[in-house]
Amino acid sequence: MDKIQGNIDTLSSMQLTAAMEGLDAECKLLLSNREILAVILKETVDEYKEYSREEIIGFIEPDSIESDREVSPGRTNSQVQGTAQEFTVLNEKVSKFDIRLKAKNPKLSKEKIVIKLHIDVEPQKTYHPGYPIEKRGMYYLARELSSQLSLVTDSTDYGELEKCYSIWICLDDIPQVEQNSVSFYEMTNTKNIGNCITKKEDYDLLTLVIIRLGKKEYNGEKKDEGYDLLRFLNTIMYPHRDDFMEVVSDYIDFSQNSELREEVKKVMGIGQIMLETGINQGINQGIERGIEQGIKVFILDNEEEGIPRERVVEKLQRRFKLTEDRAVYYYDRFASRDKLTL
């Protein structure tokens, strides 16, 4: 069974099948829904702790939700557009935000003045892509912050800068001891010399959240911090568990959104196909390995008895119902090197 699970894990990490590619796309589409985002934001955005998911849905600007916006342009003199803001950089590799949105900051907004949060949600296949995810997250935050202003001039008003969040949801290649954990990184005032008063809202502009899921079962209790976030994301991002709809329904009210229910069911269906594909491939590979091991033992046993190569090839064809070419292939593969000649 460990071998089968290993094959499933390998299949998942390589993302070779059309089903898996579809799962990635559908999960990304699902995460773009305000109802789904509200569950994540309530548990990760400090400004939303006191608000219900229904209120958070109202804070999110529907028209602001977008995918695949460039973090840094990939052509000379190309630009990243904000709301009437842009900046120009030269000859950089193309990077894209997975899910980018704006939402009301209820802590700072007033009756006639709406202050926004700029939020980036990044579902990340591997936690170890060859560089620290934390550094990439900080880079994305810096880009998001700088894109809010036009090219700097004497009239630039830095007071217009609004807070940015980058939330990374990591799925695979996570050490077991770190699975089902969440880390928060933010700007903070660490030291003051002399008398000074620092207002947090003047420097609290960047928050990075790293969520590490993983293959081990999440067994948190409802009283645990992070319970709802980890339970929900482990269900959404690994959608082949039997209680998938039951868990998701604890967080999403589908009575007013039948389209979202169908999207969720589609993800669940693709996830089940992925699991079954992995299990079947694992079983088939296990059977094939078992047959090959039997062929190897058969060849070596005949070798010890001094039976010539041609005769062993004939016996392989009869015993294992192989073609002559396949029998020769196995003999050449498993026989001792000094026995390969007639």
N, C-alpha and C positions, 0 to 999 in steps of 0.2 A: 504493500500500500504506500510505503514511503517513496518507492520508485514512481508510482503513479502520480503522487502528489508533486514529486519533483518535475515530472513531465508537464503537469498542469502549470506549475510556476514558470517553467521555461517557456511554454507556449504563451503564457500571459505576458511575460517580459519582452518577448520578441515581437508580439503583435503581428503575426504573420497572416491570420485569417481575415477574410472580409468581415466576419462577424465582430471581431475585435476592433477593427477600424471603425465599424459602425457604432460600437459601444462607446468608443472615445468621443465620436462626434455627437452622439445622442446625450451622453453625460454632460458635455459642454453646453449643448442646447438646453438641457434641463436646468443646469446651474444658472442660466440666463433668466429664468423665470423669477419674478419678484417674490412669489410665495416661497420659493426655495432659498433665494438670497436672504430673505428676512430671517429665516432660521439661523443661517450662518452669521449674519451681521449682529443679531441679538447677542450671540455668544462671543463675538470677537471685537466688536466696536464699543469702546467704553462709553461713548455718547449715547448708546442705545440700551444700556443695561436696565434702565427704569421703565422702558416702554414695551408694549405688547408687540407681538409679531404683526398684528393687524395695523398698528400705528406705524411700524417700520415700513410696511408695504406702502403706506401713504407717503412716507418720506422719500422713497426712491423715485426718481424721475424716469418714467417709462421710456421716453424718447432718448434718454442719455445712454441706455444700455447698448453696448456695441462689442463686437468681437474683431480680433485681428487688426486692431489699429497699431500702426508702427510705433515702437518705443523709440527707435532711432532710425532715421531714413537710410536706405541702401543706395541712393544715387546722389551724385553731387548736386548740391543746392536744393534738394527736395526738402519739404517742410512737414512738421507735425502740426496739425491744426487743433487748436482748442476752441473755445467760444470767443471768436474775434482775437485770439492770441496765436502766435506761432513762434517757432525758433528754427534757425538754420544750422545744420552741421554738415561736415564734409566727409564723404567717402567712408561711411560706417556700415558695418554688417547689419542686415535687416533683423530686427527683433520685434515681436508683436505681443501686445497685451492679449491675453485670452479673453477675459471678460472685464470690461471697463464701464464704470457708471458714475453718476453723480447722485447725491442724496442730501436731503436737508440736514443741517447740523442744529438740532433743537436746543443745544446748550447756548449757542451764540446768536441764533436768529431772533429777531424781534418782529413785531406785528407787520411792519412794512419793509423789513430788511431780511432777506433770506441768505444765510451763510451756508455754504455747501461743504460736503465731504467728497473727496475724490477717491474712489475705491477701485482697486484692481484685484480680481480673483483669478488665481492661477492654478488649475489642476495640473499637477506635475507627475509624470509617469514614474520617474526615478528620483530618489533622494540623493543619489551620488552620481551626477552626470559628468564628473570630472573636475568640478569646481564647487566651492561652497554655495549652496542655495541661498544662504543668508546674504552673501555679497551680491548675487544677482538681484535679490529682492531689494536691497538698498539702492542698487543702480536704477531699478524701475521706479522706486520712490523719488529719487533725485530727478529723473526725467519727468515724472508726473508733476512734481512741484515746479520745475523750471518752465514747463510748457504753459503754465497759467499766465505768464507775463509775456508781453511783446518784447522785441529786442530792447535791451536796456538803454535808456536815454536819461537825460537830466530830469525828465518829468515822470520817470517810473515810480509807481507807488507800491513799495514792498508790503504795505499794510493790506493790500488786496489778496495776498497769498492765503490760500485755504488749506486745511489739513488733508493729508493723503494717507490712505491705508493700502498696503499690499498684503494680500492673504494667499498663502501658498498651501495647497492641499496635496501632500506627497503620498503616493500609493505604495511604491515598491522599493526594494533595496534598502530597507530600513532595518538597522540592527534590532533584534528582538527586544532588547532591554529598552529601546527608545520608542517602540511602537505604541500607538495610542497616547501620544503626548502632544502638548501644545506649548510653543514658546512665543513670548511677546518681546519685541525690541522697540524702544521709543526714545525720543529726545527727552532729556531730563537735565535739570540744573544740579550739577554735582558739587559745586563749591562757590562760596561767596567770601570775599575779603572786604571788611568794612561794612558800613550800613548801606544796604540796597534792598529794594523791593522788586522782585521779578514776578511778572504775571505769567502764569503757565500758558495761557492762550497765545502769548506773543512768541513762544519758541516751540510749542507742542505741535509740530507740523508733520512729523513723519512717524508712522507706526508700522512695523513689519510683524506679521503673524505667520509662524511656520507650524502647520498641522501635520503630524506624522501618523498616518494610519498604519496599515500593515495587514499581513495575512493571519496573525494570531487573533483569536476570538476576543472581542471586547466584552469584558465581564464587569464593567463598572456598575456601581449602585446609584440610584437616583439622587442620593444626597451628595455624591461626589461632584466636585467642580469639574466642568467640562463634560458631564454625563450626556446632556442633550446633544451637544455638538458632535461628540465622537460616535454616539449611537446613531445619530442621523446620517453622518457622512459615511460611516462604515456600511450602512445599508444602501445609500445612494450610489456609492462608488464601487461596491462589490455586489451588484444586484442579482444574485442568484440564490439568496437565502429563502427558505420557505415562508418566513413571516415578513417578507419584503413590504407588501401593501399594508399590512397591519402596523408595522413600525412607522412607515411614512405617513400613514393616516393619523398618527398621534401628533404630527406636527403641521400637516397640511389639511385644510378644510376643502375637500373636493366638491362639496355640494354646490358651490358657486362657480366652479371652473372644471367643466367636463373635458375640455381640451387638454388641460394639464394632466388629468387622470389618464388620458390616452397616451400622452407623452411618457408618463411614468411607467405605464404598462409596457410600452415599447422598449424602454430601457431594461425592464425586468425580463422581457422575452429575449432580448439580445444577450443579456447576461446569462440566462439559462442555456442558450445555444452555445455560448463560449465555454461554460462549465462542462456541458455534455461532450463538446468537441474535444476538450482537454482530456476528459476521462477516457473517452473512446480511443483517442490517440495513445494515451498512456497504457491502456490495456493491450492495444494492438502491438505497441512497441515492446511491452512486457512479454507477450506471447512470442514475438519474433526473436527476442533475446533468448527465451527458453529453448526454442527450436534450434537456434544457432549454437547454444551451449551443448545441446544433445549431439548435433552434427560434429562439433569439435571433439567431444569425448569419443564418438564413434570412429573418427579418423585416427586419433592418437592410439586407440586400442588396436585397430587393425595394423597400424604402423609397428607397434610392439610385437605383433605376431608375424611380422615380416611379409605381410601381404603387399604385393606390388601396387603401384599407383593406379594402373589401368583397371585392376580388379576392384580396388577400393572405390573408384569412380562409378563402376557398374553397380556396386552394392549400395552406394549413396542414392543412386537413381531409383532403385527398387524400394529401399527402406523409407526414404523421405519423399518419394514421388517427385523427384527433381528432374529437370531437363539435363541433358549431358553438359551443356555449357554452364549451367548453374552448379552442377556437381563438381566440375573442374574448378570453378571459381572458389568453392568452399575448400576443396582439397588444397589448392595453392595458397589459400589464406591461412589455414590452420595446421598444415603439415609442417614438420621440422624442415628447416632449410636444406639439409643434406638428403632429404627424401623426395625432393620435388622433381628429380629426374627419374626417368623410367629405368 
